[in-house]
Amino acid sequence: MTNYPASKNGDYESLKGEIDKRYPSGRFVAIQSGECIADAESHRELVRKLAALGQSPKDMLVVQAGVEYPESAVILFDPSERSRHA
């Protein structure tokens, strides 16, 4: 299970209103150090944009505008599915 540091969650909470106003619902937004550093129509496109900036989505929080996230969630990952998502 991945637990994001409180600072990442705080970044999202403080930026949520701005994200929802600035970006169309469903748009992917990368948040790092309290700032929205990139956005894209799809997650795949966002990963490409971040790579061009020398960044990885693993090092930041990625959210979708207009989505209400629960306070906590359990994310399960099946390593056998990895090749299907690469």
PATIGU-927505 format. One line per field, with one value per atom (N, C-alpha, C): atom name; residue number from 0; z, y, x. Coordinates in nm, 4 decimals, decimal comma. Layout:
<rs>
romi	CA/...
gukol	NUM/...
up	Z/...
north	Y/...
east	X/...
</rs>
This chain:
<rs>
romi	N/CA/C/N/CA/C/N/CA/C/N/CA/C/N/CA/C/N/CA/C/N/CA/C/N/CA/C/N/CA/C/N/CA/C/N/CA/C/N/CA/C/N/CA/C/N/CA/C/N/CA/C/N/CA/C/N/CA/C/N/CA/C/N/CA/C/N/CA/C/N/CA/C/N/CA/C/N/CA/C/N/CA/C/N/CA/C/N/CA/C/N/CA/C/N/CA/C/N/CA/C/N/CA/C/N/CA/C/N/CA/C/N/CA/C/N/CA/C/N/CA/C/N/CA/C/N/CA/C/N/CA/C/N/CA/C/N/CA/C/N/CA/C/N/CA/C/N/CA/C/N/CA/C/N/CA/C/N/CA/C/N/CA/C/N/CA/C/N/CA/C/N/CA/C/N/CA/C/N/CA/C/N/CA/C/N/CA/C/N/CA/C/N/CA/C/N/CA/C/N/CA/C/N/CA/C/N/CA/C/N/CA/C/N/CA/C/N/CA/C/N/CA/C/N/CA/C/N/CA/C/N/CA/C/N/CA/C/N/CA/C/N/CA/C/N/CA/C/N/CA/C/N/CA/C/N/CA/C/N/CA/C/N/CA/C/N/CA/C/N/CA/C/N/CA/C/N/CA/C/N/CA/C/N/CA/C/N/CA/C/N/CA/C/N/CA/C/N/CA/C
gukol	0/0/0/1/1/1/2/2/2/3/3/3/4/4/4/5/5/5/6/6/6/7/7/7/8/8/8/9/9/9/10/10/10/11/11/11/12/12/12/13/13/13/14/14/14/15/15/15/16/16/16/17/17/17/18/18/18/19/19/19/20/20/20/21/21/21/22/22/22/23/23/23/24/24/24/25/25/25/26/26/26/27/27/27/28/28/28/29/29/29/30/30/30/31/31/31/32/32/32/33/33/33/34/34/34/35/35/35/36/36/36/37/37/37/38/38/38/39/39/39/40/40/40/41/41/41/42/42/42/43/43/43/44/44/44/45/45/45/46/46/46/47/47/47/48/48/48/49/49/49/50/50/50/51/51/51/52/52/52/53/53/53/54/54/54/55/55/55/56/56/56/57/57/57/58/58/58/59/59/59/60/60/60/61/61/61/62/62/62/63/63/63/64/64/64/65/65/65/66/66/66/67/67/67/68/68/68/69/69/69/70/70/70/71/71/71/72/72/72/73/73/73/74/74/74/75/75/75/76/76/76/77/77/77/78/78/78/79/79/79/80/80/80/81/81/81/82/82/82/83/83/83/84/84/84/85/85/85
up	0,0000/0,0000/0,0000/-0,0800/-0,0874/0,0003/0,0900/0,1709/0,1267/0,0742/0,0333/0,1555/0,1593/0,2717/0,2854/0,4066/0,4332/0,3450/0,3120/0,2283/0,0895/0,0316/-0,1001/-0,0904/0,0129/0,0309/0,0575/0,1348/0,1626/0,0374/-0,0489/-0,1760/-0,2553/-0,2644/-0,3410/-0,2784/-0,1479/-0,0817/-0,1019/-0,0955/-0,1116/-0,2566/-0,3519/-0,4941/-0,5597/-0,4913/-0,5529/-0,6169/-0,5471/-0,6020/-0,7283/-0,7257/-0,8426/-0,9590/-0,9299/-1,0343/-1,1001/-1,0183/-1,0723/-1,1541/-1,1218/-1,1989/-1,3279/-1,3190/-1,4303/-1,5371/-1,4960/-1,5894/-1,6109/-1,7331/-1,7597/-1,6782/-1,6414/-1,5653/-1,6384/-1,5639/-1,6201/-1,6665/-1,6750/-1,7208/-1,6110/-1,6505/-1,5563/-1,5244/-1,3947/-1,3481/-1,2546/-1,2784/-1,1935/-1,0937/-0,9666/-0,8591/-0,7938/-0,7830/-0,7173/-0,6419/-0,5171/-0,4332/-0,4317/-0,4234/-0,4122/-0,5410/-0,6548/-0,7836/-0,8842/-0,9731/-1,0870/-1,1919/-1,2202/-1,3114/-1,4536/-1,4727/-1,6072/-1,6065/-1,7237/-1,7375/-1,8763/-1,8893/-2,0186/-2,0223/-2,1434/-2,1665/-2,1139/-2,1227/-2,0766/-1,9847/-1,9076/-1,8192/-1,9019/-2,0095/-2,0969/-2,1505/-2,1936/-2,2450/-2,1336/-2,0130/-1,9004/-1,8696/-1,8728/-1,8488/-1,9527/-2,0785/-2,1843/-2,1576/-2,1194/-2,0900/-1,9739/-1,8702/-1,7544/-1,7930/-1,8747/-1,9193/-1,9953/-2,0763/-2,1511/-2,0564/-1,9386/-1,8366/-1,7449/-1,7717/-1,6867/-1,5552/-1,5518/-1,4301/-1,4458/-1,3347/-1,3341/-1,2490/-1,2905/-1,2085/-1,0744/-1,0629/-0,9372/-0,8288/-0,8694/-0,7752/-0,7370/-0,7762/-0,7494/-0,7370/-0,7156/-0,7074/-0,8393/-0,8969/-1,0210/-0,9894/-1,0250/-0,9990/-1,1272/-1,1241/-1,2342/-1,1844/-1,2620/-1,2278/-1,2193/-1,1226/-1,1086/-1,0393/-1,0029/-0,9369/-0,7859/-0,7161/-0,5696/-0,5209/-0,4519/-0,4014/-0,2553/-0,2159/-0,0748/0,0067/0,1371/0,2221/0,2217/0,2052/0,1985/0,1037/0,0536/-0,0381/-0,0356/-0,0671/-0,0791/-0,2272/-0,2778/-0,4182/-0,4254/-0,4942/-0,5098/-0,6472/-0,6550/-0,7812/-0,8024/-0,9177/-0,9544/-1,0488/-1,0033/-1,0882/-1,2224/-1,2311/-1,3592/-1,4628/-1,4185/-1,5086/-1,5606/-1,5080/-1,5415/-1,6917/-1,7609/-1,9046/-1,9858/-1,9365/-2,0080/-1,9993/-1,8994/-1,8783/-1,9160/-1,9637/-1,9966/-2,1273
north	-0,1177/0,0000/0,1239/0,2226/0,3466/0,4519/0,5096/0,6212/0,7445/0,8426/0,9656/1,0504/1,1164/1,2051/1,3122/1,3579/1,4602/1,5824/1,6144/1,7322/1,7161/1,5963/1,5753/1,5871/1,5272/1,5386/1,6830/1,7543/1,8946/1,9799/1,9488/2,0199/2,0053/1,8840/1,8591/1,9322/1,9206/1,9853/2,1365/2,1960/2,3410/2,3835/2,2957/2,3300/2,2806/2,1971/2,1347/2,2356/2,3404/2,4412/2,5048/2,5383/2,5977/2,4986/2,3734/2,2699/2,2551/2,2471/2,2282/2,3487/2,4673/2,5872/2,5979/2,5666/2,5888/2,4795/2,3551/2,2430/2,1779/2,1309/2,0610/1,9315/1,8933/1,7709/1,6516/1,5696/1,4511/1,4717/1,5971/1,6249/1,5829/1,5223/1,4778/1,5927/1,6100/1,7204/1,6651/1,7036/1,6624/1,7734/1,7368/1,8322/1,7977/1,8988/1,8804/2,0076/1,9928/2,1064/2,2176/2,1792/2,2778/2,3471/2,2973/2,3595/2,2548/2,2978/2,2147/2,2332/2,1260/2,1417/2,0946/2,0165/1,9705/1,9199/1,9200/1,8652/1,8057/1,7138/1,6473/1,5822/1,5532/1,4883/1,3452/1,2744/1,1354/1,1164/1,0086/0,9782/0,9500/0,8769/0,8442/0,9709/1,0665/1,1933/1,2707/1,2671/1,3363/1,2753/1,1438/1,0767/1,1214/1,1325/1,1799/1,3233/1,4090/1,5485/1,5560/1,4775/1,4774/1,4255/1,3218/1,2684/1,3752/1,4536/1,5617/1,6663/1,6777/1,7714/1,7066/1,5783/1,5060/1,4633/1,4500/1,4154/1,2811/1,2244/1,0990/1,1159/1,0576/1,0669/0,9963/0,9101/0,8401/0,9354/1,0515/1,1476/1,2593/1,2452/1,3514/1,2930/1,3775/1,3361/1,3703/1,2741/1,2960/1,2764/1,3751/1,3702/1,4062/1,3805/1,4233/1,5357/1,6415/1,7551/1,7086/1,7612/1,7324/1,6015/1,5240/1,3953/1,4144/1,3570/1,3595/1,2322/1,2474/1,1330/1,1073/0,9803/0,9496/0,9860/0,9972/1,0305/0,9207/0,7970/0,6866/0,5798/0,5010/0,3925/0,2881/0,1672/0,0593/0,0268/0,0308/0,0015/-0,1290/-0,2250/-0,3548/-0,3618/-0,4239/-0,4352/-0,5797/-0,6330/-0,7690/-0,7606/-0,8005/-0,7899/-0,8606/-0,9624/-1,0321/-0,9437/-0,8392/-0,7462/-0,6377/-0,6292/-0,5222/-0,5102/-0,6213/-0,6140/-0,5598/-0,5730/-0,5225/-0,3709/-0,3096/-0,1661/-0,0907/-0,1599/-0,0953/-0,0196
east	0,0845/0,0000/0,0889/0,0527/0,1287/0,0624/0,1395/0,0921/0,1678/0,0960/0,1614/0,1887/0,3048/0,3342/0,2267/0,2078/0,1063/0,1257/0,2518/0,2763/0,2146/0,2200/0,1589/0,0079/-0,0497/-0,1945/-0,2340/-0,1532/-0,1806/-0,1718/-0,0752/-0,0629/-0,1921/-0,2407/-0,3629/-0,4813/-0,4954/-0,6088/-0,6068/-0,4882/-0,4804/-0,4997/-0,4698/-0,4808/-0,6101/-0,6875/-0,8036/-0,8986/-0,9317/-1,0224/-0,9676/-0,8387/-0,7732/-0,7699/-0,7380/-0,7324/-0,8695/-0,9729/-1,1083/-1,1557/-1,1073/-1,1436/-1,0629/-0,9352/-0,8432/-0,8481/-0,8708/-0,8619/-0,9981/-1,0251/-1,1515/-1,1594/-1,2784/-1,2995/-1,2382/-1,1641/-1,1009/-0,9583/-0,9131/-0,7757/-0,6775/-0,5673/-0,4653/-0,3708/-0,3419/-0,2584/-0,1504/-0,0253/0,0866/0,1166/0,1246/0,1504/0,2842/0,3702/0,4989/0,5339/0,5736/0,6149/0,5109/0,3835/0,2775/0,2391/0,2878/0,2561/0,2103/0,1230/0,0829/0,1919/0,2668/0,3809/0,3526/0,2461/0,2115/0,0682/0,0069/-0,1279/-0,1416/-0,2372/-0,2582/-0,3957/-0,4392/-0,5687/-0,5719/-0,4584/-0,4531/-0,3324/-0,3363/-0,2239/-0,0982/-0,1144/-0,0011/0,0647/-0,0169/0,0361/0,1069/0,0522/0,1147/0,2509/0,2600/0,3882/0,4908/0,4494/0,5404/0,5869/0,4927/0,5296/0,6275/0,6018/0,6909/0,8299/0,8349/0,9638/1,0427/0,9731/1,0393/1,0965/1,0381/1,0874/1,1912/1,2219/1,3163/1,2550/1,1235/1,0500/0,9794/0,9379/0,8638/0,7387/0,6264/0,5051/0,5213/0,6203/0,6459/0,6951/0,7438/0,8014/0,7054/0,5794/0,4828/0,3431/0,2487/0,1098/0,0420/-0,0290/-0,1034/-0,2510/-0,3327/-0,4768/-0,5519/-0,6823/-0,7674/-0,8567/-0,8642/-0,9493/-1,0944/-1,1656/-1,3074/-1,3405/-1,2392/-1,2631/-1,2564/-1,3525/-1,3521/-1,2827/-1,1713/-1,0959/-1,1301/-1,1369/-1,1600/-1,0365/-1,0538/-0,9397/-0,8351/-0,8778/-0,7819/-0,8340/-0,7411/-0,7764/-0,6660/-0,7015/-0,6044/-0,5925/-0,4708/-0,4450/-0,3683/-0,4249/-0,3600/-0,2965/-0,1807/-0,1094/-0,0707/-0,1046/-0,0686/0,0504/0,1711/0,2902/0,2752/0,1926/0,1749/0,1055/0,0394/-0,0292/0,0659/0,1853/0,2792/0,3027/0,3223/0,3538/0,2371/0,1163/-0,0006/-0,0102/0,0542/0,0431/0,1700/0,2673/0,3954/0,3878
</rs>
